[in-house]
Structure formats: structure tokens, C-alpha cells
Amino acid sequence: MLHYIKVAVKLIWGFTSKELVSSKTRESYLVPPPTTLIGALSFGYAKLNKIPEEDLDLSSAERIRKMILSVHERVIAPLIQYSDISKIRWYDNRSRIAKYDAVAFGKSYKGVSKNKHDLEVIYVVKDSDQARIIASAAHSLIRIGGSHGLASVEEVETGLLSCDVTNNEVITRYSFWNDLVLNALPTDILVQDVVDYRRTSIGNYMGAPLRRRAYPYSKTLMSPMEVNVKIDSRRAMVCMEGEEVLVIER
């Protein structure tokens, strides 16, 4: 049976997670992509195992990625994209002069929210040993995205998922791959083109194909929403964590 680790996260101010398809403006995703949420566990994993986060052979985030079958997030707090203009300079060896430019660094700020936490993440793994490792790492999560995107963990919950391979029409509040559903989604739903963590190593994104991710989050109202989906049962299955429904790729 599949196991889940549900993590409730409080953002201090927001986060930065650079879009791969971007100009020198370095825009940030509005919602952290799955690779960022996997990377967020690397500090706790490295600390518990007394190893460096970054290694020439295998990073902590990559070790975690290999354990995780699926990642699903639910945005609760309103998120706002903003860019800070920063001056950069470099030395041109050929002309032997210093050059300057202005670059916009994108960030995603959280708005005012009365909820206890701002983001919920559910990691899905295949066995109890992996669930214990991920849960332990999640307790030490201190940031989302860049090093200055500080965050705190409010709650970590683990358990078994109940999966149904016959049910293909459900309502979900958690993110899923857009190509796993057969029906048209609401026009207001947030979608992002992100790296597929099941097919690409963490950090090895050069030339990696992007895949469309759907987030049940209203771009207009800046609030979470529920979405009716009809899934492709040949490629996905429905799993439940209590009353919460996840669309998991087979």
C-alpha cells in the first residue's frame, strides 16, 4: 500500500523559485513546483544523515527524489508575484572594462491569511521506511526555494492511502498533472509548466522537457478552490487521505 506524509507549512514572507523558461528577468513561479518541494526536504535529510546537502555524486535532494512516487500541494494563502530590480556588474576580459546591468529578480509573496498555515504538501511513497525518512526530514524543513525563503513546519502527519482504480470522476483540492485528466479545467485555475520530478534528476534541468501542472487555486480570487476532474484511468488512479482526494500517476 502507498503511504503519505502530509506537511503543513507556514511561509515567513514567501519564496523564490526561478522559472526555467525565462529571460534575464528571472521570474519566479507563483506556486512552488514539485522539484522545489522535494528540495525543501534536503536540509533535514542531510542533517539527520550527517551528510552534505550538495555532493558531486548524489545530492540529498536527489536521494529524496528517488524515494518519492508523487507530490501534491494545496495553496491556502493568497500569493502575489513581484520583482525587485537589482544592479549587477561583471568584468569583460576582452574589452577590459566593468559592465553593468539591471535585472529583475522575481519573488512570490504571501498575502494576509487567517489560516494557521499557508501551504499543504503531501508526499507519497511506497513503504513505511521511506515514509519515516521523509517525515523525519520534513520536521526540519526551514525554507522553500532560495535560501532566504524561510518557512516553518506547523504539522506533519503520516498514514496509509486508500486507492481506487475504478473511480475516475472526483473532486480534488490538490495539484495534479494536467495531462492525466480528460475534461476541460476551469479557466481561472492556475497552471504552470514545470519539470517532471519522476523523469528528471534534481538540478539537472538543462534541456529537460516541461510538463503542465494544474493547481486548484483561483488566479482571480487568489484563494484555494475545488476542481472536478475526470481522470484517464489507464495512466492515473484516485487515492484518498481521509476526505482528501489525490490524482496519482501510475
N, C-alpha and C positions, 0 to 999 in steps of 0.2 A: 504493500500500500504506500501511497505517497504521503509525505509529511510536509507540514507547513510551518514557517516561522513568521509570525506577524509582528512587525515593529512599528510602534507609534513614535513619530519624530516631531520635535519642536524646533523650528528654524529660528536662529537668533535674529537675523535680518533678511536672509535669502541665500542665494548661492550663485556660482558661475559655472557653467558647463558649456564650453565652446562648441558651436555648431561646426560640423565638418565641412559642409558646403557654405562657405562664407568668403567675403572679401577681406581686405586688411582691417575692416571694421571690427572683426572678431565678435560677432553676435553670440549671445548665449541662448540656449534652449529656454523656453518658458518653464517647462517641467523637466526635472532630471531624467535623462534617458536611462534605460536599464543598466548599461555599462557603468554609468556614474554611481548607481545604487549598489552595484556589485563592488566597485572600487571603494565605496564608503566603508566596507567591512574590512578592508585590508589592514588598517591600523590595529584594530582589535585582534585580528588573526595573527599579525606579526608579533604583537606584544605577548600574546598567550603562548606562542610557539618560540619566542625569543629568537626571531629571525628578522632580517631587514625587510621593509616594505617593498623595496626595489632590489632586484637581483638580476645579474646579467643572464642567468639561465632561466629562472622562473620567478616572476613576481608573486607577491602574496595575493594580489587581485586575480591573477591568472589561476592560481591554485584554487581559489574560491569559485571562479567561473566554472571550472571543471566539475564541481560538485552540484551546481545549481541546474535544475531542469527548467525552471520557469520563474519569472519575476513579474509581479503585478503591483502597480501603485495606484493610490487614490489621493487626489489633491483635495484638501479641505479648505485651506486658507486661500484668499484671493492672491494671485501672483501678477506682478507688473514688470514688464521689461523696461530697462533703462540702460543708457550708455554713458560712461564717463569719458571725457576727452583727455587723453594723456599725451604728453610730448615725449617722443622717443628720439634717440640720436645714435648714430653709428659712424665708424670711420671708414672711408672709402680708400683702400690701399692704392688703387690705381691713380686716382686724382690727388691723393694725399690731403684730403680735406675732410672735415667733420660735416656730416649732413644731418638734417633734422626733418621730422615729420610729425603730424598729429594723427593719432589713432584712437578710434572709439572702442572702448572695452565694454562689451555687453554684460549686464547682470540681470538677475531675476529677483526682484524684491517682493517680500510678502507684505500684504496689506493687513489691515486691522481685522482680527478674528476673535470671536468669543469662545471658540472651541479650545479644548485642553491641548490639542496638538494640531499640527499643520499638514502633516503628510503621513499616510499609512503605506507601508510596503509589506508585501507578502512574498517571501522566498519559498519556492517549492523544491524539495529534494526527494531522493529515492529511499533513504533509510534513516533509522533513528540515530546512527552515529554521525551522519552528515548533519542532521538536524541539531544535534547537540553542539557541534563545532560552529555552525552558523549562528545559533542562538548565543553562544558564548562571545563570539566576535561582535554580534550586534549590541551587546551590553556595553561595549567600549567604543561604539560609534561616536565620533566627536565632530565630524564635518561631512558636508555634502559638496561634491565638486572640488573647486580650488581650496587651497589651504586656509583661506580666510572665510570660507562659507561654514561658519561654526553652527553646530546643531547639538541637541541633547535628546537622549532617548527617554521617553516617558514610560514605555511599557514594552515588554517582549513576551509574546505568547507562542506556545508550540502545541502541535496536535496532529491528528490524522485527518486527511481529506477523504471525503466520500465522493467518488467519481461515478458518473452515469454516462455510458457510451451510447445510449439510445435517445436521450433527451437532446434535441438540437435547437430548441427555441427557449431562450431565457432572458432575464433582466439582470444586468450586471452594473456594478459601480466601480469596477477596477479595469485597468488598462488591458489591451489585448492587441494582437496583430490584426491589422485591417483586412489582410487577405485571407483570414480564417473565417470571415463572415460572408454570407451570401446576400444579405439585404443592404439597402442603402442606409447610411447613417444620417442622423440629424445634421443639418448644415451648420449648426452652431457648435458642434463638437470639436474639440481640439485634436488635431493630428500633427505628428512630427515625423520626419524622415530620419531614422536613427540606425545605428549599427546593430546587426543581429548578433547578440552575445552567444548564441548557440553555434554560430558558424565562423566567428572571427575572434581571435585572441585579444585579450585586453591590451590596449595600447598599440596594437598592430593594425592601424586603420588606413594606412596608405593604400588607396585603390580598393578599399573594402566596399562592397555594394551596400546601399542603404535600403531599409525596409520601412514601410509606413506603419506607424504605431498610433492607435486611437486611444484617447484618454477621455473618459466620461466627465468632462469639465466644460462648462459653458464659457465660451470666449466672450460673449456679450455680458452675461451676468457675473462672470468671474467667480463661479461657485460650482460645487460638485453637482452631478446630475446622474440619473439612472438611464440606461440605454437598453432598448430591446434589440436583441441580436438573434439571427438565425445562423447557426454555425455550420460549416462544412464538416460533417461527421466523419468523413474519410481522413481529414487532416487534424481535427481537434476534438477535444472532449470537454464535457462540463464537469467541474469538480466543485464541491461545496465545503466551506469552512463555516459551520453554524448556518446562518442565514445568508452569508455572503457567497456569491457565485463567481467562479473564475473560469475563463476560457483558456484552456491549456493546449498547446500544440502537442500532437502525439510524437 
